[in-house]
Protein backbone atom coordinates (compact mmCIF):
# COMPACT_ATOMS: atom_id res chain seq x y z
CA UNK A 1 0.00 0.00 0.00
CA UNK A 2 2.90 2.37 0.74
CA UNK A 3 4.38 1.78 -2.72
CA UNK A 4 1.13 2.80 -4.37
CA UNK A 5 1.03 6.10 -2.45
CA UNK A 6 4.62 7.01 -3.38
CA UNK A 7 4.30 6.13 -7.06
CA UNK A 8 4.15 9.20 -9.28
CA UNK A 9 1.30 9.31 -11.74
CA UNK A 10 2.76 10.91 -14.83
CA UNK A 11 0.65 13.01 -17.13
CA UNK A 12 3.41 14.84 -18.99
CA UNK A 13 6.80 14.14 -20.49
CA UNK A 14 9.71 16.52 -19.79
CA UNK A 15 10.62 18.43 -22.97
CA UNK A 16 13.85 20.01 -21.65
CA UNK A 17 16.60 19.88 -24.29
CA UNK A 18 19.72 18.20 -22.91
CA UNK A 19 23.23 18.99 -24.17
CA UNK A 20 22.96 16.05 -26.55
CA UNK A 21 20.10 17.79 -28.35
CA UNK A 22 17.51 15.23 -27.27
CA UNK A 23 14.56 15.93 -25.00
CA UNK A 24 14.83 14.69 -21.38
CA UNK A 25 11.69 12.56 -21.64
CA UNK A 26 11.31 11.90 -17.88
CA UNK A 27 7.76 11.36 -16.68
CA UNK A 28 6.41 14.32 -14.70
CA UNK A 29 3.19 15.69 -13.26
CA UNK A 30 3.89 19.35 -14.14
CA UNK A 31 3.75 20.75 -17.69
CA UNK A 32 6.92 22.79 -16.88
CA UNK A 33 9.07 19.65 -16.73
CA UNK A 34 10.46 16.98 -14.41
CA UNK A 35 11.85 17.63 -10.93
CA UNK A 36 15.33 18.19 -12.37
CA UNK A 37 14.42 20.68 -15.09
CA UNK A 38 11.25 22.57 -14.09
CA UNK A 39 13.24 25.63 -12.96
CA UNK A 40 15.91 25.36 -15.63
CA UNK A 41 16.35 28.10 -18.20
CA UNK A 42 14.43 27.32 -21.36
CA UNK A 43 16.63 26.35 -24.30
CA UNK A 44 16.16 26.82 -28.01
CA UNK A 45 18.12 25.38 -30.88
CA UNK A 46 20.86 27.46 -32.49
CA UNK A 47 19.79 28.38 -36.05
CA UNK A 48 23.30 27.67 -37.38
CA UNK A 49 24.13 24.26 -35.87
CA UNK A 50 20.97 23.12 -33.97
CA UNK A 51 22.76 22.86 -30.59
CA UNK A 52 20.54 23.70 -27.60
CA UNK A 53 21.32 27.12 -26.16
CA UNK A 54 19.98 29.44 -23.47
CA UNK A 55 21.60 32.66 -24.77
CA UNK A 56 19.18 35.57 -25.23
CA UNK A 57 20.08 35.91 -28.91
CA UNK A 58 19.25 32.26 -29.56
CA UNK A 59 22.71 31.19 -30.76
CA UNK A 60 25.16 28.73 -29.24
CA UNK A 61 28.56 29.62 -27.79
CA UNK A 62 30.28 28.93 -31.11
CA UNK A 63 28.07 31.36 -33.06
CA UNK A 64 27.17 34.00 -30.48
CA UNK A 65 30.35 36.02 -31.10
CA UNK A 66 29.34 36.90 -34.66
CA UNK A 67 25.95 38.08 -33.44
CA UNK A 68 27.45 40.46 -30.87
CA UNK A 69 30.07 41.76 -33.32
CA UNK A 70 27.29 42.71 -35.74
CA UNK A 71 25.38 44.39 -32.90
CA UNK A 72 28.51 46.35 -31.93
CA UNK A 73 29.14 47.59 -35.49
CA UNK A 74 25.48 48.56 -35.87
CA UNK A 75 25.71 50.63 -32.66
CA UNK A 76 28.88 52.35 -33.93
CA UNK A 77 27.27 53.07 -37.30
CA UNK A 78 24.09 54.50 -35.81
CA UNK A 79 26.09 56.64 -33.36
CA UNK A 80 28.24 58.07 -36.17
CA UNK A 81 25.12 58.83 -38.23
CA UNK A 82 23.54 60.56 -35.24
CA UNK A 83 26.65 62.70 -34.74
CA UNK A 84 26.74 63.67 -38.44
CA UNK A 85 23.11 64.76 -38.31
CA UNK A 86 23.78 66.84 -35.19
CA UNK A 87 26.76 68.57 -36.89
CA UNK A 88 24.59 69.52 -39.89
CA UNK A 89 22.04 71.19 -37.65
Secondary structure by P-SEA (a helix, b strand, c coil): cccccccccccccccccccccccccccccccccccccccccccccccccccccccccccccccaaaaaaaaaaaaaaaaaaaaaaaaac
